[in-house]
């Protein structure tokens, strides 16, 4: 490949500036995802690099829905994450974008709902979440909302700044009362919480709450005798010193397994109990995690709680 070839998408009209001939643009290693756009098959660019050309084609085009969500790293369910069609919108008074592998939209945007990030024109995190309400199931929308507002402070191994705050989501809902999916978004926002790092953590919390159990706390930090943060439960019942940890697929790795055992031992040395949860505990209409957590809470009087489905 020519050494001056970009690491991501580019326009055919960039060829002269890049010093690329028409013959070089049609080489086998250069893909044509859409008319006027080229992408090296061996691209090492970021997600933004690979879609930037689409918004450069037309200053009225904006990346939306799952295309915008990927760039913001908003949590998407597997079925949607596997759909790599690019969602692009033009203003409602313009024609809908029509291109190969593109889902076109005609949308109206309020001030601040279209932003530039890494050279790409796309919807803001809050507007992206609201647009997703038209395609996601209810719980999936809650998980996406959790990933928008998640925040971790300096006591966490990896600090995280929120893409938007809960009031930002409330505000954007109020600005689009007749928008498709807004009723679902309004209901989902009541269940969005700060502190969940993944969709399974959201599903864990929702399963417990719907079963009538107390809502677990998020963003908990367990400290050692010197006051140093040492364990970070995915969810917790601090008054009962119970820590819940979700073990994803990567927890089957031998090294990760040893770290998990060490974490559990450390948790118990601090006077807490740790309940490890996996994807099987969250499956079905009556997830097994409900009975497992209830068994731990019962000695503290949880039998008097309202129990849905008992």
C-alpha positions as CSV (number, residue, x, y, z in Angstrom):
1,X,0.0,0.0,0.0
2,X,1.2,3.6,-0.7
3,X,2.9,4.8,2.5
4,X,0.9,8.1,2.5
5,X,-2.4,6.1,2.7
6,X,-4.5,7.3,5.7
7,X,-5.1,5.0,8.6
8,X,-8.8,5.4,8.3
9,X,-11.5,6.5,5.9
10,X,-10.9,9.2,3.4
11,X,-12.6,10.8,0.4
12,X,-11.8,10.2,-3.2
13,X,-11.5,14.0,-3.5
14,X,-8.5,13.7,-1.0
15,X,-6.5,11.7,-3.6
16,X,-4.7,14.6,-5.2
17,X,-3.7,16.1,-1.8
18,X,-2.5,12.7,-0.6
19,X,-0.6,12.1,-3.8
20,X,-2.6,9.0,-4.7
21,X,-3.4,8.2,-8.3
22,X,-6.8,6.8,-9.5
23,X,-5.1,3.4,-10.1
24,X,-3.8,3.4,-6.5
25,X,-7.4,4.1,-5.3
26,X,-8.7,1.0,-7.0
27,X,-6.0,-1.4,-5.7
28,X,-7.3,-4.6,-4.0
29,X,-6.3,-3.5,-0.5
30,X,-8.6,-0.4,-0.7
31,X,-12.3,-0.9,0.0
32,X,-15.1,1.2,-1.3
33,X,-17.7,1.2,1.5
34,X,-19.8,3.9,-0.2
35,X,-19.5,6.2,-3.2
36,X,-16.8,8.8,-2.8
37,X,-15.4,7.0,0.3
38,X,-12.4,4.8,0.6
39,X,-11.1,2.7,3.5
40,X,-7.8,0.6,3.6
41,X,-8.7,-2.9,4.4
42,X,-5.7,-3.1,6.8
43,X,-6.8,0.1,8.5
44,X,-5.3,0.6,12.0
45,X,-7.4,3.7,12.6
46,X,-9.9,4.2,15.5
47,X,-13.6,3.9,15.1
48,X,-13.7,7.6,14.6
49,X,-11.0,7.4,11.9
50,X,-13.0,4.8,10.0
51,X,-16.3,6.8,9.8
52,X,-15.0,10.3,9.7
53,X,-15.3,10.6,5.9
54,X,-19.0,10.0,6.1
55,X,-19.6,13.3,7.9
56,X,-17.0,15.1,5.7
57,X,-19.0,14.3,2.6
58,X,-21.8,16.6,3.6
59,X,-21.7,19.3,6.3
60,X,-25.4,18.6,7.0
61,X,-24.8,14.9,7.9
62,X,-24.6,13.8,11.5
63,X,-23.8,10.3,12.9
64,X,-26.6,9.1,15.1
65,X,-28.0,6.1,17.0
66,X,-25.6,3.1,17.3
67,X,-23.0,4.7,15.1
68,X,-22.7,7.6,17.5
69,X,-23.0,5.3,20.5
70,X,-20.0,3.3,19.4
71,X,-17.9,6.5,19.3
72,X,-19.0,7.5,22.7
73,X,-18.7,3.9,24.0
74,X,-22.2,3.8,25.2
75,X,-23.3,0.3,26.1
76,X,-25.0,-1.5,23.3
77,X,-26.7,-5.0,23.4
78,X,-24.9,-7.7,21.3
79,X,-27.6,-7.8,18.6
80,X,-27.1,-4.1,17.9
81,X,-23.4,-4.0,18.4
82,X,-23.1,-6.7,15.6
83,X,-25.0,-4.4,13.2
84,X,-22.3,-2.2,11.7
85,X,-24.5,-0.2,9.4
86,X,-23.8,3.5,9.8
87,X,-26.7,5.7,11.0
88,X,-26.6,9.2,9.5
89,X,-29.1,11.9,9.7
90,X,-29.8,15.1,7.9
91,X,-32.1,17.9,9.1
92,X,-35.8,17.2,8.8
93,X,-36.2,19.7,6.0
94,X,-33.5,17.9,3.9
95,X,-33.6,14.6,2.1
96,X,-32.8,11.4,3.9
97,X,-29.2,10.1,3.3
98,X,-29.2,7.1,1.0
99,X,-25.9,5.1,0.7
100,X,-24.7,1.6,0.9
101,X,-24.5,0.3,4.4
102,X,-26.1,3.5,5.7
103,X,-29.3,3.9,7.6
104,X,-30.6,7.3,6.8
105,X,-32.7,9.5,9.1
106,X,-34.4,12.9,8.9
107,X,-34.2,14.5,12.4
108,X,-34.6,17.8,14.1
109,X,-31.9,18.9,16.6
110,X,-31.9,21.4,19.4
111,X,-28.9,23.6,20.2
112,X,-26.1,21.5,21.6
113,X,-27.4,18.2,20.4
114,X,-24.9,18.0,17.5
115,X,-21.2,18.2,18.5
116,X,-17.8,17.5,17.0
117,X,-15.6,14.8,18.6
118,X,-12.3,13.6,17.1
119,X,-13.2,15.3,13.8
120,X,-16.6,13.5,13.5
121,X,-19.9,15.3,13.6
122,X,-22.3,13.3,15.8
123,X,-25.1,13.6,18.3
124,X,-24.3,14.4,21.9
125,X,-24.2,11.6,24.4
126,X,-27.6,12.6,25.8
127,X,-29.2,12.9,22.4
128,X,-27.7,9.6,21.3
129,X,-29.2,7.9,24.3
130,X,-32.6,9.4,23.5
131,X,-32.4,8.3,19.9
132,X,-31.6,4.7,21.1
133,X,-34.9,4.7,22.9
134,X,-36.6,4.0,19.6
135,X,-34.7,0.8,18.9
136,X,-33.6,-0.7,22.3
137,X,-35.7,-2.8,24.7
138,X,-36.5,-1.2,28.0
139,X,-33.7,-2.9,30.1
140,X,-31.2,-2.3,27.3
141,X,-32.0,1.4,27.4
142,X,-31.5,1.5,31.2
143,X,-28.1,-0.2,30.7
144,X,-27.2,2.3,28.0
145,X,-28.2,5.2,30.3
146,X,-26.1,3.7,33.1
147,X,-23.1,3.7,30.8
148,X,-23.7,7.4,29.9
149,X,-23.8,8.6,33.5
150,X,-21.2,6.2,35.1
151,X,-18.6,8.0,37.1
152,X,-15.8,6.8,39.3
153,X,-13.6,9.0,41.6
154,X,-10.0,9.0,42.5
155,X,-10.4,6.1,44.9
156,X,-11.0,3.7,41.9
157,X,-8.3,2.0,39.8
158,X,-9.7,3.6,36.7
159,X,-11.3,7.0,37.1
160,X,-14.3,7.7,34.8
161,X,-16.0,10.9,33.9
162,X,-19.6,10.8,32.9
163,X,-20.6,11.4,29.3
164,X,-23.6,13.2,30.6
165,X,-25.4,13.6,34.0
166,X,-28.9,12.4,34.9
167,X,-30.2,16.0,34.7
168,X,-28.9,16.2,31.1
169,X,-31.0,13.2,30.2
170,X,-34.0,14.6,32.0
171,X,-33.6,17.9,30.1
172,X,-33.3,16.3,26.7
173,X,-36.4,14.2,27.3
174,X,-38.4,17.3,28.2
175,X,-37.2,19.0,24.9
176,X,-38.6,16.2,22.7
177,X,-42.1,15.4,24.2
178,X,-43.4,13.9,20.9
179,X,-40.3,12.0,19.8
180,X,-40.5,8.3,19.1
181,X,-39.4,6.3,22.2
182,X,-39.6,9.3,24.6
183,X,-42.2,7.6,26.9
184,X,-39.9,4.6,27.2
185,X,-36.9,6.9,27.9
186,X,-38.8,8.7,30.6
187,X,-39.6,5.4,32.4
188,X,-36.1,4.0,31.9
189,X,-34.5,7.2,33.3
190,X,-36.2,6.5,36.7
191,X,-34.0,3.3,36.9
192,X,-30.7,4.8,35.6
193,X,-28.1,4.9,38.3
194,X,-24.5,6.2,38.6
195,X,-21.9,3.5,39.1
196,X,-22.6,0.5,36.8
197,X,-19.8,-0.4,34.5
198,X,-21.5,-2.9,32.3
199,X,-24.9,-4.2,31.1
200,X,-24.7,-7.3,33.3
201,X,-24.2,-5.1,36.4
202,X,-27.4,-3.2,35.4
203,X,-29.3,-6.4,34.8
204,X,-28.2,-7.7,38.3
205,X,-29.5,-4.6,40.0
206,X,-32.8,-4.6,38.0
207,X,-33.4,-8.3,38.9
208,X,-33.0,-7.7,42.6
209,X,-35.2,-4.6,42.7
210,X,-38.0,-6.3,40.7
211,X,-37.9,-9.2,43.1
212,X,-38.7,-6.8,45.9
213,X,-35.2,-6.9,47.4
214,X,-33.5,-3.7,48.5
215,X,-31.6,-1.8,45.8
216,X,-27.9,-2.4,46.2
217,X,-25.5,0.5,46.4
218,X,-23.1,1.2,43.6
219,X,-19.6,2.9,43.5
220,X,-18.7,1.3,46.9
221,X,-15.1,1.3,48.0
222,X,-13.8,-1.2,50.7
223,X,-10.7,0.0,52.6
224,X,-8.1,-1.7,54.6
225,X,-6.9,-0.9,58.1
226,X,-4.8,2.0,56.8
227,X,-7.7,3.5,54.9
228,X,-6.5,2.6,51.5
229,X,-9.0,1.5,48.9
230,X,-8.5,-2.2,48.1
231,X,-11.8,-3.7,46.8
232,X,-14.5,-2.3,44.6
233,X,-17.7,-4.3,44.6
234,X,-19.9,-4.1,41.5
235,X,-22.8,-3.7,43.9
236,X,-23.1,-3.9,47.7
237,X,-25.3,-3.9,50.7
238,X,-23.0,-2.0,53.1
239,X,-25.3,-2.2,56.1
240,X,-25.0,-6.0,55.9
241,X,-21.4,-6.0,54.6
242,X,-22.3,-8.0,51.5
243,X,-20.4,-7.4,48.3
244,X,-21.7,-8.6,44.9
245,X,-19.2,-9.2,42.1
246,X,-20.1,-10.0,38.5
247,X,-17.7,-12.4,36.8
248,X,-17.8,-12.0,33.0
249,X,-16.4,-14.4,30.4
250,X,-12.8,-13.1,30.9
251,X,-13.0,-14.3,34.5
252,X,-12.4,-17.9,33.2
253,X,-8.8,-16.9,32.4
254,X,-6.5,-18.7,34.9
255,X,-4.7,-15.5,35.9
256,X,-8.0,-13.6,36.3
257,X,-9.4,-16.5,38.3
258,X,-6.4,-16.3,40.7
259,X,-7.1,-12.5,41.1
260,X,-10.7,-13.2,41.8
261,X,-9.9,-15.7,44.5
262,X,-7.4,-13.2,46.0
263,X,-10.1,-10.5,45.9
264,X,-12.6,-12.7,47.6
265,X,-10.1,-13.5,50.4
266,X,-9.3,-9.8,50.8
267,X,-13.0,-9.0,51.0
268,X,-13.7,-11.6,53.7
269,X,-10.6,-10.4,55.6
270,X,-12.3,-7.0,55.9
271,X,-15.4,-8.6,57.5
272,X,-17.5,-8.7,54.3
273,X,-19.1,-11.6,52.4
274,X,-18.6,-11.8,48.7
275,X,-21.2,-13.3,46.3
276,X,-19.9,-14.0,42.9
277,X,-22.4,-13.8,40.1
278,X,-22.1,-15.0,36.5
279,X,-24.3,-14.7,33.4
280,X,-26.3,-17.9,34.3
281,X,-27.4,-16.3,37.5
282,X,-29.1,-13.6,35.5
283,X,-31.0,-15.7,33.1
284,X,-34.7,-16.6,33.0
285,X,-37.9,-15.0,34.3
286,X,-36.8,-15.7,37.9
287,X,-33.0,-15.2,37.9
288,X,-31.1,-17.4,40.3
289,X,-29.3,-14.4,41.7
290,X,-32.5,-13.4,43.4
291,X,-32.6,-16.4,45.7
292,X,-28.9,-16.3,46.3
293,X,-29.0,-12.7,47.5
294,X,-32.2,-13.3,49.4
295,X,-30.6,-16.1,51.3
296,X,-27.8,-13.8,52.4
297,X,-30.2,-11.0,53.4
298,X,-32.7,-13.2,55.3
299,X,-30.8,-13.4,58.5
300,X,-31.0,-9.5,58.6
301,X,-34.7,-9.5,58.4
302,X,-35.1,-9.5,54.6
303,X,-38.0,-12.0,55.0
304,X,-40.3,-9.1,55.9
305,X,-39.6,-7.4,52.5
306,X,-42.1,-7.4,49.7
307,X,-41.3,-10.4,47.5
308,X,-42.5,-10.1,43.9
309,X,-43.4,-13.5,42.4
310,X,-42.9,-15.5,45.6
